[in-house]
Structure formats: structure tokens, C-alpha cells
Amino acid sequence: MSEDYKIKSFNSIEEAENLLKESRNRIDEIDNELFDLISQRTSIAKDVVLAKEYMGMPIYDKSREDEIHEKVRGISEEKGLDVDIIDQILDMLTVLNKNEQKKILRRNVNGQY
């Protein structure tokens, strides 16, 4: 286990309060970074659907989704994260991307894109 993640012992309430405040601030920063990354991922998915549509490829690619899930499972295990929960998060990201892709396709069909 990394030195940063060992159980800490405290010498005072203030020390514990400071760690709590710093930890919550860092979590907030990470949350903001995650939302930025999710936004970037979704934007790239729009590019993917436009390229697939132009090339006449099917939008849904089960083998690609399976490949991504397998990769993420391996990373989850390597990092000691709950594989099932991370898999659910990936499913949610996939749904988000598919919904955005459907919007793009509807715009193209309606001639509004």
C-alpha cells in the first residue's frame, strides 16, 4: 500500500479536521476533473458516430464494447477497485455516449445538423 494511503493517526482534533478539509477539497477537485473528462469522452463519441455514419458502419459495435469492458476490468483489478461497480460506471458512460450519438443521428436525418 502506498505511503499516502496508510491509516493515519492523529495527535489532535485540529489535525483530523485539517485532513478532512483537505481531503474533501481534493475530492471536489477530482470530481471537477472527472466531469471534464466525461465531457471530452462524450464529445469524441460524437466524432465516432459521424465517422461511422459516413462510412456506413453500424453504430453499435459489441466487440468494441466487450474490448473496453475487458480492459477496464483489468485496470480495476490492478488498482484494487470493485470491478462490478467500475463496470456499472462504464455502462453509464456508454449509455451517455449512445444518447449523444442518437441526438447527432436525429439531427442528420432531420437535416438540421
N, C-alpha and C positions, 0 to 999 in steps of 0.2 A: 504494500500500500504506500502511496506517495506520502512524503512528509507533510504536505499541505492538507491531507485528508485524515490524519490521525486524530483520535479523540483528544480534545483539548481539556486541560484542567484550568480552573480559574482561581485567581487569588482574591478577586473582589467582584461584587455585583457590577461595578462600572466596567470592568474588563469584559464581563459577559455581555453587558448592554452594548458596548462598542463593537464586539464581534457580531452581535445580532444585527446592529445597524449596518455595518459594513457588508455583511452577508446579504441582507435584503437589498441594499443598493446595487450590489453586483448582480443579484438575480434580476433586478429591474433592467440593468444594462444588457444582460444576456437575452432577456425577453425581447427587448427592442431589436437586438441583432437577429434573433430568430425571425421576427416579423419582417425585417428587411430581406432576409434570405428566402423566406416563403414568398414574398412579393417577387423577388428575382426569379425564383423557380417557376412561378406561375406565368410570368412574362415570357420565359423561354418556352414553356409549354405552348403558348400561343404561336410562337415561331414554328414549333414542331408540327402543329396541326395545319398550318398554312403550307408548309413544305410537303406534308403527306397528301394534302388535298390536291396540290398542283401535280404531284407525281402519280396520283390515282391510287395511292396506298390506302389500305383500311386504317381507320383511326385507332381502333383497339388492337393492341399487339400483346397478346397473352404471354408470349415468350419473353418479351422485353420486361413486362411487369414481374414475371417469375424471376428473371435475372436480377432485377432491382431488389426484390424481396430477399432473395438468397444472399446477395451482397450485404444488405442491411442486417440480416440475421447474424452473419459472421462478425460484422463490426460490433453488434450489440453484445454478442458473447465475449468478444475480445475485450470490450470495455466494462464488462460486468453489469450490463443493463438488462432489464427484464425484456426478453426477446418478444414476448407476446404483446406487451404494451407498445414497444417500438414498432412492431408490425402493424398495430392498430393506428398509430400515428402516421405511418407510411400510407395506409389505406385512406386516411382522411386527406392527406396531401394529394393522393391520386384522384380522389373524388373532386377536390377543389380544382385540380388541373383539368379534369374532364368537363366540369361545369363551365370553366372558362373557354375550353375548346368548343363546346356546344354553342356558346354565345357567338364565337367567331364564325362558325359554320352557318348559323342562322343569319348573321349579317351578310355573309357572302351570298346565300340563297336569296335573300330579300333585296340584294343589290345595294345594300346600304354600307358596305364596308369600303 
